[in-house]
């Protein structure tokens, strides 16, 4: 594993007063959460109207709830559908983490990790990116679809920030300082939300090959600037796009935790983006699905051990970035290691 730290600065809202410290308590066997599903309905400036399922996991004191299933295929017995919300700490709403799933995946394929956030006092959310899930995948995707995925994340934050007054979650989520996670293709979504500048030459080449509307071209003219996103964590997902030239990564404004398997290809993305500040963690023995709840077998790393490493790093990074807690500075600087599978090198 290689690790480097040089965090960029942005200008998010200040940390709310009187917020309790966030922990890094990982226990995969004790991680029930409340769950609800709602819809994002909106129209990006460069695309047709979208209807996107949004899953929300939240703290609850209940022990029973409605059955939960994702895409009609995948049951989740540890999520308690429509269970009552636990009371948030006095003086502070629940911090928010939003997850972007991979290519032809779904938000619920990350529940083991997201529930570790919930058990440590967070609300977690994730859209099923319409036109790119296990149940529906549109091919070929328009050139602007990479931006559409980022818009799903921003729209999710918007919706959770403006819930009607009679909603139990209304006013109880801190949407001013948000952590965004993404796996695989969702890692690219997270990278793009860190704010790189798009390459106009590459955009025009993609438009020439795949066709673009004037609205799509216009959408790429500026970096994605979402001040509520204070940090991002791509999980085994490089930017994977030629829409950003090497110099474009220097304009990023968000700290990045980049977690990967031992893969020389990850070094290329790190080299492109490191100048603007990236914490890069390689997990020895990991494979691509070591970073999600999906268990497709990984000979080099037991599933639970991998998830515990990933969750602990993400929780520490989230506490440091969202609540500016100094508790984990030794971890993020590489002075303390979570596991013998984590090796620090400049």
C-alpha positions in Angstrom: 0.0 0.0 0.0 1.2 3.5 -0.8 -0.1 6.5 1.1 0.3 10.2 0.6 -1.5 13.2 2.3 -1.7 16.8 1.1 -5.3 17.9 1.5 -6.6 20.7 -0.6 -8.7 23.5 1.0 -12.3 24.5 0.1 -14.8 26.8 1.6 -17.7 24.8 3.0 -20.0 25.9 5.8 -18.3 25.8 9.2 -18.7 22.9 11.5 -21.9 23.4 13.6 -21.4 24.3 17.2 -21.9 21.6 19.9 -21.7 18.7 17.6 -20.5 15.5 19.3 -17.4 13.7 18.2 -17.9 11.0 15.6 -16.5 7.6 16.3 -14.8 4.8 14.2 -16.6 1.9 15.8 -16.8 -1.0 13.3 -18.9 -4.1 14.0 -20.3 -5.9 11.0 -22.4 -8.2 13.1 -24.2 -5.4 14.9 -25.3 -2.9 12.3 -29.1 -2.7 11.8 -30.4 0.5 10.4 -33.6 2.2 9.4 -34.3 2.4 5.7 -36.6 4.3 3.5 -36.9 4.7 -0.3 -38.1 7.9 -2.0 -37.7 9.4 -5.5 -35.6 12.1 -7.0 -37.6 13.7 -9.9 -35.7 16.5 -11.7 -34.4 17.6 -15.1 -30.7 18.3 -15.6 -30.0 21.3 -17.9 -28.3 18.9 -20.4 -30.6 15.8 -20.3 -34.1 14.6 -20.2 -36.2 14.4 -17.1 -35.1 11.8 -14.6 -36.8 9.7 -11.9 -34.2 8.2 -9.6 -34.8 5.9 -6.6 -33.1 7.2 -3.5 -32.3 5.0 -0.6 -31.8 6.5 2.9 -30.3 4.5 5.9 -30.6 6.2 9.3 -30.2 5.5 13.0 -33.1 3.8 14.7 -33.8 2.2 18.1 -36.3 -0.2 16.6 -35.7 -3.9 16.2 -38.3 -4.6 13.5 -39.4 -2.9 10.3 -40.9 -3.5 6.9 -39.0 -5.8 4.5 -36.4 -4.1 2.3 -35.4 -5.2 -1.2 -33.3 -3.4 -3.8 -34.4 -3.4 -7.5 -36.8 -6.2 -6.7 -33.9 -8.7 -6.6 -31.8 -8.2 -3.5 -33.3 -8.6 0.0 -31.7 -6.8 2.9 -32.7 -8.3 6.3 -30.5 -5.9 8.3 -32.3 -2.8 7.1 -35.6 -2.1 8.8 -38.0 -0.4 6.4 -39.7 2.7 7.6 -38.5 2.2 11.2 -38.8 5.3 13.4 -35.8 7.6 13.5 -33.7 7.8 16.6 -33.3 11.2 18.1 -30.2 13.1 16.8 -27.7 14.6 19.2 -28.7 17.9 20.8 -27.5 20.9 18.9 -26.4 19.1 15.7 -28.0 17.1 12.9 -26.9 13.8 11.7 -23.9 14.1 9.4 -24.5 12.9 5.8 -22.6 10.5 3.6 -23.9 9.9 0.0 -22.8 6.8 -2.1 -22.5 6.5 -5.8 -22.7 2.8 -7.0 -20.6 1.2 -9.8 -21.5 0.3 -13.4 -24.7 -1.7 -13.5 -24.8 -1.9 -9.7 -27.2 -0.4 -7.2 -27.0 1.7 -4.0 -27.8 -1.2 -1.7 -24.6 -3.1 -2.7 -22.7 -1.0 -0.2 -24.9 -1.6 2.9 -22.3 -3.2 5.1 -20.1 -0.1 4.9 -23.0 2.4 4.9 -24.4 0.8 8.0 -21.1 1.4 9.8 -21.7 5.1 9.2 -25.2 4.8 10.6 -24.1 3.0 13.8 -21.6 5.8 14.3 -24.4 8.5 14.1 -24.6 9.3 10.4 -27.4 9.3 7.8 -26.4 7.5 4.6 -28.0 7.9 1.2 -27.5 6.5 -2.2 -29.3 6.8 -5.6 -29.9 3.9 -7.9 -28.5 5.8 -11.0 -31.3 5.4 -13.5 -30.0 4.0 -16.9 -27.0 2.4 -15.2 -28.2 -0.2 -12.7 -28.4 -4.0 -12.6 -32.0 -3.7 -13.7 -31.8 -1.0 -16.3 -28.7 0.0 -18.3 -28.9 2.4 -21.3 -26.2 1.8 -23.9 -24.5 3.8 -25.3 -24.6 6.4 -22.6 -24.7 10.0 -23.8 -21.5 12.0 -23.4 -23.2 14.0 -20.7 -24.1 10.9 -18.6 -20.9 11.3 -16.4 -22.3 14.7 -15.4 -25.8 13.2 -14.9 -24.5 10.8 -12.3 -23.0 13.7 -10.3 -26.3 15.6 -10.7 -28.0 12.6 -9.0 -25.8 13.0 -6.0 -26.3 16.8 -5.8 -30.1 16.3 -6.2 -30.1 13.8 -3.4 -28.4 16.4 -1.1 -31.0 19.0 -2.2 -33.9 16.8 -1.5 -32.7 15.8 2.0 -32.0 19.4 2.7 -35.6 20.5 1.8 -37.8 17.7 3.2 -41.4 18.8 4.2 -41.8 19.8 7.8 -43.8 16.7 8.7 -41.1 14.4 7.5 -39.3 12.8 10.5 -35.9 13.5 8.9 -36.7 17.2 8.1 -34.1 19.5 9.7 -32.3 16.6 11.3 -29.6 16.0 8.7 -26.6 18.3 8.4 -26.5 18.8 4.6 -24.0 21.7 4.7 -21.0 19.4 5.0 -21.3 16.1 3.1 -18.9 13.2 2.4 -19.4 11.4 -1.0 -18.3 7.8 -1.6 -18.2 6.0 -4.9 -17.2 2.5 -6.0 -15.8 1.7 -9.5 -17.7 3.9 -11.9 -19.1 5.6 -8.8 -15.5 6.4 -8.0 -15.3 8.4 -11.2 -18.5 10.2 -10.0 -16.8 11.0 -6.7 -13.6 12.2 -8.5 -15.6 14.5 -10.7 -17.3 16.0 -7.6 -13.9 16.9 -6.3 -13.9 19.7 -8.9 -11.4 19.1 -11.7 -11.5 21.3 -14.8 -12.8 19.6 -17.9 -10.6 19.5 -21.1 -12.4 21.3 -23.9 -10.4 19.5 -26.6 -11.4 16.1 -25.1 -15.0 17.2 -24.7 -15.2 18.2 -28.4 -13.5 14.9 -29.5 -16.1 12.9 -27.5 -18.9 15.1 -28.9 -17.7 14.5 -32.4 -17.7 10.7 -31.8 -20.9 10.4 -29.9 -22.8 13.5 -30.6 -23.6 16.3 -28.1 -26.2 19.0 -27.7 -25.3 22.6 -27.0 -26.5 22.1 -23.5 -24.1 19.2 -22.9 -21.2 21.2 -24.3 -22.1 24.1 -22.0 -22.4 21.8 -19.0 -18.7 20.9 -19.3 -17.5 24.5 -19.4 -17.0 24.8 -15.7 -15.9 22.4 -13.0 -18.5 20.9 -10.7 -18.6 23.3 -7.8 -20.8 21.9 -5.0 -19.7 23.6 -1.8 -21.7 21.2 0.4 -19.5 18.3 -0.7 -16.4 18.8 1.6 -14.6 15.5 0.7 -14.8 12.5 -1.6 -13.7 8.9 -1.4 -13.4 6.9 -4.6 -13.2 3.2 -3.8 -11.2 1.2 -6.4 -12.4 3.6 -9.1 -10.1 5.9 -11.0 -11.4 8.9 -12.7 -11.5 6.7 -15.8 -12.2 9.5 -18.1 -10.4 11.5 -20.8 -12.7 14.4 -20.1 -10.1 15.9 -17.7 -6.6 16.6 -18.9 -3.7 16.1 -16.4 -3.6 19.9 -15.6 -7.3 19.8 -14.9 -6.8 17.9 -11.7 -4.8 20.8 -10.2 -8.0 22.8 -9.9 -9.6 20.3 -7.5 -10.9 21.9 -4.3 -11.9 18.8 -2.3 -9.8 16.4 -0.2 -9.7 12.9 -1.6 -9.4 9.5 0.1 -8.5 7.1 -2.8 -8.7 3.4 -1.7 -7.7 0.7 -4.1 -6.5 -2.8 -4.4 -2.8 -3.4 -5.2 -3.0 -2.2 -8.8 -0.4 -0.5 -10.8 -3.1 1.2 -12.8 -4.2 3.2 -9.7 -0.7 4.8 -9.7 -1.6 6.6 -13.0 -4.6 8.3 -11.5 -2.7 9.1 -8.3 0.1 10.7 -10.3 -2.4 12.8 -12.2 -4.2 14.1 -9.1 -1.7 14.0 -6.3 -0.5 17.5 -6.8 -3.8 18.8 -5.6 -3.9 16.6 -2.5 -4.9 12.9 -2.3 -4.7 10.3 0.4 -4.0 7.0 -1.4 -4.5 3.7 0.4 -3.8 0.4 -1.2 -5.2 -2.7 0.6 -3.0 -5.7 0.3 -4.8 -8.8 -1.1 -7.9 -6.9 -2.0 -9.9 -7.4 -5.2 -12.4 -5.0 -6.8 -15.4 -6.2 -4.7 -13.5 -6.0 -1.4 -14.7 -2.4 -1.3 -18.5 -3.2 -1.5 -21.0 -5.6 0.2 -21.1 -7.7 -3.0 -19.3 -11.0 -2.3 -18.0 -12.5 -5.5 -15.0 -14.1 -3.8 -11.6 -12.7 -3.2 -8.8 -15.2 -2.7 -6.4 -12.7 -1.2 -8.5 -11.1 1.5 -11.4 -12.4 3.7 -14.6 -10.4 3.0 -15.2 -9.2 6.5 -11.6 -8.2 7.1 -11.6 -6.2 4.0 -14.9 -4.4 4.8 -13.6 -3.6 8.4 -10.5 -2.0 6.9 -12.5 0.0 4.4 -15.1 1.1 6.9 -12.6 2.2 9.5 -10.6 4.3 7.0 -13.8 5.9 5.7 -15.1 6.7 9.1 -11.9 8.2 10.2 -11.6 10.3 7.0 -15.3 11.4 7.3 -14.9 12.5 10.9 -11.8 14.4 10.0 -13.3 16.1 7.0 -17.0 16.6 8.0 -16.4 17.5 11.6 -12.8 18.5 11.4 -11.9 16.2 14.3 -8.1 16.0 14.9 -8.4 12.5 16.6 -7.3 10.6 13.5 -4.4 12.7 12.3 -1.9 9.9 13.2 -3.9 7.6 11.0 -4.3 10.0 8.1 -0.6 10.9 8.2 0.5 7.3 8.2 2.0 7.2 11.6 -0.5 4.7 12.9 -1.7 1.7 10.8 -5.1 0.0 10.9 -3.9 -3.3 9.7 -0.8 -5.2 8.7 -2.3 -5.1 5.2 -1.8 -1.3 5.2 1.7 -0.2 4.2 2.7 3.4 4.0 5.2 4.7 1.5 5.9 8.2 0.1 
